[in-house]
Amino acid sequence: MLGVCRQYIKDVHFAEDVMVNGFLKVFTNLDSFRHEGSFEGWIRRIMVRESISYLRKKQFVVYDDEVLDKHGNQNFSFSISDMDVEHIQVLIDGLPDGYKTVFVMYAIEGYKHKEIAELLDISESTSKSQLFKARRMLQEKLKAQKSIGYGTE
């Protein structure tokens, strides 16, 4: 579950604290688990909510509606098979926190925009916009990595 918290929180020490708080909630609310889904999924949702709560308390989540149109509507396609997981995590960590949170929730955790909007108290269109901008920013970072020869020998 540290991996779940770490996806949202850059600093591993803070992610560990959030995970511990999450497990505290798991154990104190164990009797509320309804056996309607997987136990792991239930714990994972608690960890995601704890991570989001931590980000809100620290005011790290800023939802920026500024348009990122440096390169117009270009579409970039990259193979990331040569990159290791740690490098990809570093690229994701480089996203602004609002973008990163929506990206992780949608692309990694599998939440729908409606669920993201409810959890983050934003509109669905803001969730979609944040995801679009996060993807574009990652594409630009990947393009820059490719131009300097990352992963090629």
N, C-alpha and C positions, 0 to 999 in steps of 0.2 A: 504494500500500500504506500510505501515511501515513494515509489515511482509515480503513483497517481498524484501525490502532493507535489512532488518535484516538477511535474509537468507544468504546474501553475506557478510555483514559487521558485525563483532562481537560486536563492541561498539554501543550500542543503540543510543547514542548521535550523533555519526557520521552518523548512519543510518537515523536518523531524519533529519539531514542536507541534506543528499542525497535525501530524500523523498521531502523535501521542494523545492530543486532545480529541482527535477523531475516535481513537480506540476507547478512550474514556467514555465518550458518548455511546459507542457500540455496547460496551459492557453495562452501562447504566440503563440503556434502553433495550436490552436484549429481549425482554418480555414483549416488546412491541413488534418484533419481527413476526410477520404473518404467514410465512412459508408459502407465499404466492409467487415467488421468484427465487433466484439463487441467493444463497447467503452471501456469497462473494459480491454479487451485484449490489445487494443491500449495503454492505460495508463500503463498497466503492462509491456509491451515491453519497454516503455520509462523508467520506474523505473529500469528494468534490465540493460538497456544500461547505465543509470546514475550510477548505482552501479559499473558496470565494469569500467566505465570511472574513477570513484573515486579510485578504486583499482589500476588502471594503473598509475594515477597521484601520488599516494602515494607509488608506486612501491612495493605493497604488493603481487602482483601476480607473483610468480616464478614458472615456469614450469620445474619441476625436472624430468629428464629422468633416474635417478638412479634407479636401480632395487631393489624392496623391497622383497627379497626372503628369509626372515628369516625362514619361515615355509614351504618352497616348494610350491607345488600346492594343498595344502589341501583346501577342501571346507567346510565351516562352515555354519550351518543352525540354526537360532535362531528365536524364537517367541518374538516379541517386544511388544506384546499386553499389557503386564504389565507395560511397561515403559510409563511415561508421555511425552507429547510433549516437554516440557522444557528440560527434560533429553536428549532426542534424539537430540534436537538443540545443547545442550552442546557437545555431541559427534561429531556432524557435525562441530561445531566451532573448535574442536580440530584438525581437518584436516589441513594440510598445505594449504595456500590460493589457490594455483593453483589447487590442488585436489578438494578442497571445491567448487570452482567456477564451474568447469566442472561438478561435481556431482550434484550440485543444478540445474544447467541449464538442465542437461539431465534427472535426476531422479525426480525432483520436478517440474520444469517449462515445461518439455516435448520437449525441443529443440532436434533436430537431430545433429549428429556429424558434418555434413557439415555446419549447421548454427552456431554451437559453434565455429568451426574453423574460419569461416568468422568473427564472432563478436570479437573473441579474437586474431585474426591474428596469428593463429597456424595451423598446418596441421591436417587433420582428424585423422591420426594415433596418433598424440600427444594427441588429445582429447580422443580417445579410450584408450590410455595408462593411461592417468590421471584418467579416470573413473574406469578402472580396479584396479589401485593402491588405489584409494579412497575407493572402495568397500572392498578391502582386508584389508585396515587399519581399516575400520569400523567393519569388521568381527572380527579382532583381539581385538578391544576395547570391542566389545560385548561379546566375549569369556572370556575376563578378568573380565567383569562385572558379567557374569554368574558364574564364578569360585569363586567370592567373595560373591555370593548370592544376587545380586541386584534383587529386584522384587519378591523374594521368602520369604515366611514367615513361 
